[in-house]
């Protein structure tokens, strides 16, 4: 293991404080309970620093003190957090084989995304094997209105969600192809509902294009979407095959997720 991962992070402010708090949680997770001195030795921090961290974690509800031993232990609050994340992880596990299938067929970047506020949150991504490729890291966010995944989800969202999105719609022109206004976006969403897939033809980067299809729940509402991203030079050569294969593959994800009764969960 890289030794830098185990190096104590000194200081109680900013990122150092956050990193030490996370290391404290990991240390407590490895034992039923521990005292301040034990934790200070384990983490390579001073006892006053550990005491301050514990006070913060206790007030936040993540740690509690055993009244008899005066030692500290984790609370079940962490379990509730894990439970909230578990559906999203399982959803990604269901989708990933199909993402790999698309990646191996088209040799382009494949993404899984969910709507988070007015943005698309990239939940999973498989980079292209091509020398020239467009990569987006999992956890990245992009505006929904100028991404294929965003349009695919919005087109199949409930009317209240779409109305709220359009009401607050204030587009930024990233390129000359970016969706310019709410009226145009409404027309695009109507076309996505007709065709079953959405396109982004250079709306964020002029030479980058995408196609996406929605993952639907039992009510026909989008809970996520899958996209393929490619350079403009190759995208249009593959477009006929993409429009046939991507919606069909994503429908298989929808069917399996519905059968397993799994959804990605709320993204914040």
N, C-alpha and C positions, 0 to 999 in steps of 0.2 A: 504493500500500500504506500502511496505517496506520503512521505513524512509531513509535508506541508498541511495535509488534511488534519493532522493530529496536533499541530502547533497551537498553543493557547493564543487567543486573541485578546490582547491587553486593552484596557480602557473600558469605560462604562457608557460611552456615548456613541451615537450613530450606529454604523454597521458592526463595530466591535461589540457593542452591547447586545445587539440582536443575535450575532453569531454565538456569543457566550450563553445567551438564554437558550438557544437551540441545543448547544452542547450540554447544558444542564439537563434539559429534558431527556436527551439520549442517555446521560449518566444515570438518571433516576429510573429510566426504563429498563436498565440492566440489573436492577436490584430491587427487592421489596421496599426498602426505605434506606435513607442515608442521612448522616448528620452533616453539619456545616464543615467540620474539619475534614471529614472523608471526601466531601465534594471538592473542597479547595485543593486537596492533594491530587485528586483525580483530574481536575480541570487545569491545574497549574495556575490558579488564581489566589488572591489573598482572601482570608476569611471575611473581611468587611465587604469585598466585592461579591462574594457568593451570597452573603447575608442580604445584600440589597437586591440581588437577582431573585432570591427566594421570596422576599417580601413582595416584589412585583408579581411573581407568578402566583403566589397565594391570593393576592388581591384580585387577580384576573380569573381565579378559579381553576387553574391548571395544576396547582400543587396544594397539598394540605399537610399540616403538621400533626403527627401522632401525639396526642396529649399525654400518653404514658411514657414513651421513649424520647420525646422531644425531637425525633427525627422526621424527615420529610419524605413524602411519597406522591406519586402522580394521582390525579383524580380521574373519574370516569368522563370528564369533559372532553378529554382527548379521544375517547371512544366515540363520542357523538360526532366529533369532527371527522373521524375516520369513516363513520357510517355515511356521512353526507358526501364523501368523496368516492366511496366504493362503487355506487352505480355508474359514475362517469368512467372509472377505470374499467369496469366490466364492459361498458358500452364500447370503449376503445378496443378491448380485447376481441369483441365480436366483429367490429369493423375491419380490424387490421389485416386479416387474411385477404379480404377483398381489395384493400389498398395495395397490398403486395401483388395481387393478381393484375391489377391495372398498371402498376409500375413495371412489371415484367413484360406486359404486352406492348405498352407504348414507350417505355424507356424515358418517361418524363416525370417531373415532380408530382406527387399525389398528396392531397391534403384532406384532413377531416376537420370541420369547423362547426362551431355553435354560435348562436347570436348572444352577445353579451352587451346589454345596453344598446347603443347605436353602432356597435362594432362587431366584426367577426373575430372570434377568439380561435386561434389555430390549436386544436386539441392534439393532433398527431400529424406527422408529415413524413413522407418517404422521399428523400432527394433523388433527383434524376441521376442516371449513370452516365449521362452525356458529359463531354468535356465542357460545353457551354450550357449552363443550367441556371435555373432560378430557384433558390432555396429560401424557405421561410421556416424559422424555428418554431417548434411547438411552444405555445405561450405568447406568441406575437399577436398583435391586434392590428386590423386594418378597417377602414370605414366600410360599413355594409353596402352602401349604395353604389360603390364603384368596384365591388368584387363580385365574381360569379357566385361564390358561395352565399354572400349576403343576399343577392337577388333571389337565389333559389329558395332560401329560407323565408324571406319576406313574402314571396309570391304565394307560399303555402302556409302562411301564418294566419291566425284568426283575425277577423276584420278589425277588432279593437287594437291589436298590436300594430297593424299596418297603419291605421288611422293616426295613432299616436306618433308613429315614426314619421309619417308624412307631414304632420302638423308642425313638428320641430325640425323639419328638414332644412338644413343650411349647407348646401354642397360647396366644396372647395375644388377648384379646377386644377387637378394634378397634371393633366395633359389636355390637348384639344379634343380628346375623345371622352373625357369624363362626363358622366350624366350631369346636365346643367341645371335641372329644375325638377320640381315635384311632378309636373304634368308629364314630362318625359319618363320619369321613373314609374309613374302609374302605367303608362303604355308598355314599358318594358316588363313590368310584373305581370300584366295581362298576357303578354306573349309567352312568358315563362310558364304560366298556367296552361296555355294551349299546347306548348311543345313538350313540357316536362323537363326542360333543362334551361340553364341560364348561361349567358356569355359575357365575358369581359374582354373587349377587344382593344387593349391598350389604354385602359382608363387610369391606371396608376403609373405604369411605365409604358410608353408607346410601343415598344418592341416586345412586350410581354402580353400573352393572351391566355385566357382560362375558359374552361367549360365546367359547369357544376350541375349536380342534380340533388334534390332534397331527399333526406331520410324522413319518412312519414310515420306518424303513430297511427293507432287504430282509427282515429277520427279524421285522418287525412291531413293533419297539421304537421308542419315540418318541425323536427326536433334537432336536426343537424343537417349538414350537407357534405358532399365529397366533391373535390375539384381536381382537375388535371391542369397544370400550368406548363406552358411551353413557349419558346421564342416564336415570334410572329412568323418567321421564315419557315418553320416546320409545322406550326399549328394548323394552318389552313390546308396543308397537304394531307393532314390526318383528320380534318374536321368531319367528313362524312362518316368515317368509322367511329370517331369519338361520340358523335351525336346518337349513334346506334348503340354503342357498347356501354357508355357511362350510365345513362338512365337505367338500363337493364341490370347492370351490376349493382347499382345503388338500391334498386328495388329488392334485390336479394338480401341486402343488409337490413332494409326495413322489415322484411318478412321475418328474418331471424331475430331481430331485436324485439319485434312484437311477440313472437313465440316465446322468447325468454322473459318477456315483460320487463325489459330494461330500457331506460332512457338515460341520456347523458347527464341529467340533473341540472339544476340552475347554475348558470355561470355569472359570476359577479365582476 
